Amino acid sequence: MKNITTIQDVYPAVEELIPLLKEQGYTELSCILEHRMHEVTWTSASELYEELRDVLCDAMSKFDTTDEIGYQMKKLVAVIEAEGCI
């Protein structure tokens, strides 16, 4: 998966995460992220990042943060929060 170091990396990293979640059986989370990314109209990028952070934080309790999916989710949240986008 893509290395996530800046806020510009978040959108493509979430795009990569969606099919991986679906493949691993996390269809509901995959659909939620897909919906937020492609079907909701956001008034600002900050709104999108805040929503992504909230969805990922809620879901992270179900994942081991040492596996690939959990680590990516943790990293996404950390970058969103560090960049001050919310």
Summary of the structure (lengths in Angstrom):
residues: 86
radius of gyration: 11.8
end to end distance: 24.2
largest distance: 34.3
contacts: 237
relative contact order: 0.19
helix: 70%
strand: 0%
